[in-house]
Amino acid sequence: MIDFHTHSAASDGALPASDLIARAAAEGVSRFALTDHDTVHGYLSVYQESPPDLDLISGVELSCQWGRVGIHVVGLGFRIEAAEMKAHLVILDAARKDRAERIAHRLEREGMQGALEGALAVAAGAQIGRPHFARWMVSAGHVANEQEAFKRFLGSGKPGDISILWPALQETVEVITRSGGVAVLAHPLHYRMTATRLRALADAFCEAGGGAIEIINGRPKPGEREQLWRLASARNLRVSVGSDFHRDTPYGASLGVSVTDIPEGMGVWETL
């Protein structure tokens, strides 16, 4: 059982990092990466105290840009003290804070005063993102639930949908590899591209030095794993898997992915 894509309360997950890795070990996961959005604070809080039967590797999910499309790249097994990674995370942190201020301004124009302070209180020191605004909106009585918050205010094309220019895909991959890690193209089918566009993305990722493609993310639909397997194998890329766990939900995956049916020599875990 392997899980190389998970989130703690250091970004937009529900569980503290310590609880998350303890739960992973209890559920039989043997190799694990905590891949919070644009931060390694969760990993830094637990890497010296991980359960003895859990192989915890460094991880992060980095926001980047390919053309005009926002893309996520997971970094695995990098040197946590690498200067390149530290500097890159500072840039991303500043970008997220700027976006949060702009989201709050938009929401205040919709009559929701105190949005920034409220979202920051919900985040409680975590890397701030739209889910924190959604939770605050629910607690403040502006919406009935987080789904409504995104549907009316935070989702694509809504008032709180703030465009942000993330670092380029190539730069992001290079930061990971120069820091001694492996870059993984996260959940490629989430970007809702045509097959031709997706192949172009995979080619650009490969040319930038990417090492693997995520073929299982959460609960894949029938045929998705096979499609992504072909995408990876055609470019001699390894494959990665993850639950993308944030919290317990009826539709989400539990921690851990079985990899017993993945041929030897194909898994990114074999290189770390």
N, C-alpha and C positions, 0 to 999 in steps of 0.2 A: 504494500500500500504506500503510494507516494502522493504528495500534494505540494505542487510548486506554484500555487496561486491562491493566496488567502489574504484576508484583511482583518486587522485588529482595530481597537478603538483609537489607535494612533492616527488613523485616517478616517474611514467611514464605516468601519466594522463595529459590532456591538460589544465584543468581548475584549477585556484587557489582554495584552499580549501573553502574560503569564497564564491566564486561564485558557487561552486559545491553544498554546502548545501543550498544556497539560491534558486538555481534551483530545488533541490529536494523538498523543501517546496512548491515552486510555482506549481510543478507538482503533488502535492497531496500526497507525501510520508509522512507518519506519524512517522515511526521509521526508523532510518538511522545509518549506521556505515561507517566510512571512513577507508578503509583497505589498506592503501598504503603498498608497498613492503618493509618490513624490516625497517620501520621507522614510528614514530608517530608524526613527526614534523608538518604535516598538521593538524592533530587532535588538537595538542597543540595550534595551531594558531587560532582555531575557537571555541573550546569547551565552552568557557565562553561567547560567543556571538552568539550562534546558534539561529535561528528563534524560537519564542515562540510556534509555532504550530508544531515544529519538535523535536522529542525525539532523541537526538544524543547520541549514546553510544560509548565507546572507542572501537577501532578496529585496527587490523594490519594483514597483510598477511605475514607469516613467511616462509622463504625457509628452507627446511630440506632434509634429506636423508633417504630413506628406502632401505637398501641394496645398490645397485648401481643406484637407481632411484631417481631423484629429485622430491620432493613432496612439495606441498604448504598446509599450515594449517592456517586457519583464526582464530585469537583470538578475542573474543568478551567480552565486559563487564568487563575487567580486571582493577585492580587498576593501574592507569597511573604512580603512584609514586613508584610502587613495585620495590624493589632492584633487584629481579631476572629478571624482564623484562628489566630494564635499562641495566644490565650487558650483557644480551643476545643480545640486539640490538647493543651494542658496538662491540661485536664479529662479528655480521653480517655486520656491516658497514665496518670493517677492511677487511673482506673477499671480499666484493664488490669492495673496492678500489684496492685490490691486483689483482682481476680479470680484472678490467678496465685497469690497467697498462699492464697486459699480452695481453689483446686484442689489445691495442694500438701498442704494440711491433710487433704483428703479422701483423697488418694492415700496419705498416710502412715498413715491409718487402715486402708488396704487392705494395709499392710505394706511400702510403698515409701518407705523413709526417705531423706531428702535430696532430695526431689523438686524443691523450689524452687531450691535451689542447682544441681542438675543441669540444670534447664530454663534457668536464667539463663546457665549456662556454654554450653549449646548455642546460645542466642540471641546470645551474644557482643555484647551491646549493642543488638541489634535490638529492635523493638517486640514484647514477649513475647506469645505466644499458645499455644493448645492444640497446634499442630504441634510446638512446641519441647518440650513435655512428652512428646509421642509419640516424638520422636527420642531423647530421654533414656531413656525406658522401654525402647526397643529396645537402646540401647547398654549399659544396666544389666542386660539380660537378663530383664527382667520380662515382655516379650512378644516374639514372633518378628518382628513387623513393625509398621509404623505403622497399617495397617488394623486389626490386632488391638487396638492400643491404643485406637482410637476405638470399635471394636465392643464392647469389654469395659469400658472405663473412662472415655472422654472424650466419647463420642457422646451424642445426645439420650436423656435418662432414665437415664444412667449416673452412677456416683458423682462423676466429675469434671465433670459438666454443671452449671455454676454459672450461675444466672440473674443477669443484671446489667441495671440500668436505664440504658440509654443515653440521650443527649439526644433530644428529640422530633424527628420528621421535619421539621416546619416550622422549628424552630430551626436544624437542620443545613442545610437549603436556604438559609435566610436568611444564615447565616454565609458560605456560598460566594458568594452573589450580592452581599452587602455587601463582600466582598473582591475584587469585580470579576470573578468567575468565572461559569461556567455549571454548574448542577447537573444531573447525569445519573442517572436511576434505573437502578441496576445490576442485571443479570441478573434481570429481573422473574419469570421462570418458576422460579427456584430456590426461591422461597418456598412453592411447592406450594399455592397458593390456588385456590379455585374461580374460575371466570370472573367471577362477580359481584363477588367480593371483590377480585380483581385490578383490575377496572375502578374500584372504589372507591378503591383505593390510588393508581392513576394519577390519579384526580380530585383526591385530597388532595395529591399531589405537584405537580400543575399549579397548584392554588390557592395552594400555598405559594411559588410562583415558580420551580418546576423548568423547565428548558429543553429537556431531551432524554431519550429513552428508549433504552437499549441494546438493539438488535435482534439483534446477533450477539455472543455471548460464548462463546469457545472453539469447540467443534464442535457447532453446533445440530442438533437432530433435525429430520426432515422436518416442515414445516408451522409450526415455531416462529417462524421469521423473519417469515412472512406474518402470523401472529397478532399479533406485537409491532408490526409495521408498522401494522396496523389500529388498535392501541391508541394509537400515537403520532399517526397522522394524524387520528384522530377528535378529538384535543385540540389540534391545530395545534402539536404538539411536533416538534422536530427529532430525528434519530436519531444514535446513536453506535455504534461497533463496537470490539471488542477481543478479544484472544486469551485474556485472563485467565491469561497465562503465569506459572507459578511455577517449573517445572523440566521437563526432558525426561521425558516419560512416554509409554507406548504409546497412551494414550487421550486425551492432552492435545493442544491445538492448538499449532502452531508460531507464531512471531512474525509479525505482519502480517495484515491483512485487505484483500482487494481491494474497492474501492468503486466500480468503474467502472460497475456497473449500478444504482447509487443515483441517482435523478434530481437534477439540479442544484437547489440551494436547500433540500434536505432535510437535508444532513449538518451536524452540529454543528461539524465542522472548518472549514466555510465562515465561521463567525462568530469564529474564534479567530486 
